[in-house]
Amino acid sequence: MPSEKDLKLAHQLRDALARLRRNLRKQFGGPAQLSVAEENVVRILLSQERALPSELCAQLKISSQFMSQVLHRLEEMDYINRKESATDKRKTIVSLSKKGLLRLEQRRKEKEDWLAMRISNIYNREEKESLYQALGLLGRLYEDQ
């Protein structure tokens, strides 16, 4: 059973990570900004390379109607390709486009560059070392998953 101190730490950690994520989204927002649902689809496609829309619906627990809207917007922004299945012409396979992969890589680099600049400007050497140590500890939170 977690102690009160553990619960408080979990709350503060979740809050800090959420604020950092919001800051990154705000910093790099704009018309090309992906919604949370679109980001989730892209993240799945990054790890799986391709998927059926029904598989994406099941993994994200969203309706096929909403998934259709998400995929339509991603296709309009040229993040994804849709291809007819070779084995079943009724099915469509979704994958990231080359342009989409390049955009994702570029946005990731922009975010990392911004974050590196913030770290460089805010923290001294000892604090940076503390951050490295904290990252090692945080990594253990998801290693066993």
C-alpha positions as CSV (number, residue, x, y, z in Angstrom):
1,M,0.0,0.0,0.0
2,P,1.5,3.4,-1.0
3,S,2.2,5.8,1.8
4,E,0.8,9.4,1.8
5,K,4.3,10.5,0.8
6,D,4.3,8.1,-2.2
7,L,0.9,9.4,-3.2
8,K,2.1,13.0,-3.0
9,L,5.2,12.3,-5.0
10,A,3.1,10.5,-7.7
11,H,0.8,13.5,-7.9
12,Q,3.7,16.0,-8.2
13,L,5.5,13.9,-10.8
14,R,2.4,13.5,-12.9
15,D,1.7,17.2,-12.6
16,A,5.2,18.2,-13.6
17,L,5.2,15.9,-16.6
18,A,1.8,17.1,-17.7
19,R,3.0,20.8,-17.4
20,L,6.1,20.0,-19.4
21,R,4.1,18.3,-22.1
22,R,1.6,21.2,-22.3
23,N,4.6,23.6,-22.5
24,L,6.0,21.7,-25.4
25,R,2.7,21.5,-27.2
26,K,2.1,25.3,-26.7
27,Q,5.7,26.1,-27.8
28,F,5.3,24.1,-31.0
29,G,1.6,24.5,-31.6
30,G,-0.1,25.9,-34.7
31,P,-2.3,24.7,-37.5
32,A,-0.1,21.6,-38.1
33,Q,-0.3,20.6,-34.4
34,L,-1.6,17.1,-34.0
35,S,-4.5,16.5,-31.6
36,V,-4.0,14.0,-28.8
37,A,-5.9,11.3,-30.8
38,E,-3.8,12.0,-33.9
39,E,-0.6,11.8,-31.8
40,N,-1.8,8.5,-30.4
41,V,-2.5,7.0,-33.8
42,V,1.0,8.2,-35.0
43,R,2.6,6.7,-31.9
44,I,1.0,3.3,-32.7
45,L,2.0,3.5,-36.3
46,L,5.6,4.4,-35.3
47,S,5.8,1.2,-33.3
48,Q,3.8,-1.2,-35.5
49,E,4.5,0.4,-38.9
50,R,1.0,-0.4,-40.2
51,A,-2.4,-1.2,-38.9
52,L,-6.0,-1.6,-39.8
53,P,-8.3,1.2,-38.7
54,S,-10.3,-1.3,-36.7
55,E,-7.1,-2.3,-34.8
56,L,-6.4,1.4,-34.1
57,C,-9.9,1.8,-32.8
58,A,-9.5,-1.2,-30.5
59,Q,-6.1,-0.1,-29.2
60,L,-7.2,3.5,-28.5
61,K,-10.8,2.5,-27.4
62,I,-12.4,5.0,-29.8
63,S,-15.3,4.7,-32.2
64,S,-14.8,3.9,-35.9
65,Q,-16.6,7.1,-36.8
66,F,-14.1,9.2,-34.7
67,M,-11.2,7.1,-36.1
68,S,-12.3,7.9,-39.6
69,Q,-12.2,11.6,-38.8
70,V,-8.7,11.3,-37.2
71,L,-7.4,9.3,-40.2
72,H,-8.9,11.7,-42.7
73,R,-7.2,14.7,-41.0
74,L,-3.8,12.8,-40.8
75,E,-4.2,11.9,-44.5
76,E,-5.0,15.6,-45.4
77,M,-1.8,16.7,-43.6
78,D,0.1,13.9,-45.4
79,Y,1.1,12.1,-42.3
80,I,-0.3,8.7,-43.4
81,N,-0.9,6.6,-46.4
82,R,-3.8,4.3,-46.9
83,K,-3.5,1.2,-49.0
84,E,-5.9,-1.6,-49.9
85,S,-5.0,-4.9,-48.3
86,A,-3.6,-7.4,-50.8
87,T,-5.5,-10.3,-49.1
88,D,-8.8,-8.6,-48.5
89,K,-9.9,-5.7,-50.8
90,R,-12.5,-4.6,-48.2
91,K,-9.7,-3.7,-45.7
92,T,-7.4,-0.7,-45.8
93,I,-4.0,-0.7,-44.2
94,V,-2.8,2.6,-42.7
95,S,0.9,3.5,-42.4
96,L,3.0,6.6,-41.9
97,S,4.1,8.4,-45.0
98,K,7.7,9.4,-45.7
99,K,6.7,13.0,-45.4
100,G,5.0,12.2,-42.1
101,L,8.0,10.5,-40.7
102,L,10.2,13.4,-41.7
103,R,7.8,15.9,-40.1
104,L,7.8,13.8,-36.9
105,E,11.6,13.7,-36.8
106,Q,11.8,17.4,-37.4
107,R,9.3,18.3,-34.7
108,R,11.0,15.9,-32.3
109,K,14.3,17.6,-33.0
110,E,12.8,21.1,-32.5
111,K,11.3,20.1,-29.2
112,E,14.6,18.5,-28.0
113,D,16.6,21.5,-29.1
114,W,14.2,23.8,-27.2
115,L,14.3,21.6,-24.1
116,A,18.1,21.4,-24.3
117,M,18.3,25.2,-24.4
118,R,16.0,25.5,-21.4
119,I,18.1,23.0,-19.5
120,S,21.3,24.8,-20.5
121,N,19.9,28.2,-19.3
122,I,18.2,27.1,-16.1
123,Y,20.4,24.4,-14.5
124,N,23.9,24.4,-13.3
125,R,26.2,21.4,-13.7
126,E,25.2,19.7,-10.4
127,E,21.5,20.1,-11.1
128,K,22.0,18.6,-14.5
129,E,23.7,15.6,-12.9
130,S,20.7,15.3,-10.6
131,L,18.4,15.3,-13.6
132,Y,20.5,12.4,-15.2
133,Q,20.2,10.5,-12.0
134,A,16.5,11.1,-11.8
135,L,16.0,9.9,-15.4
136,G,17.6,6.6,-14.4
137,L,15.2,6.2,-11.5
138,L,12.2,7.2,-13.6
139,G,13.2,4.6,-16.2
140,R,12.6,1.9,-13.7
141,L,8.9,2.9,-13.5
142,Y,8.3,1.5,-17.0
143,E,11.0,-1.1,-17.4
144,D,8.9,-3.9,-15.9
145,Q,5.8,-3.1,-18.0
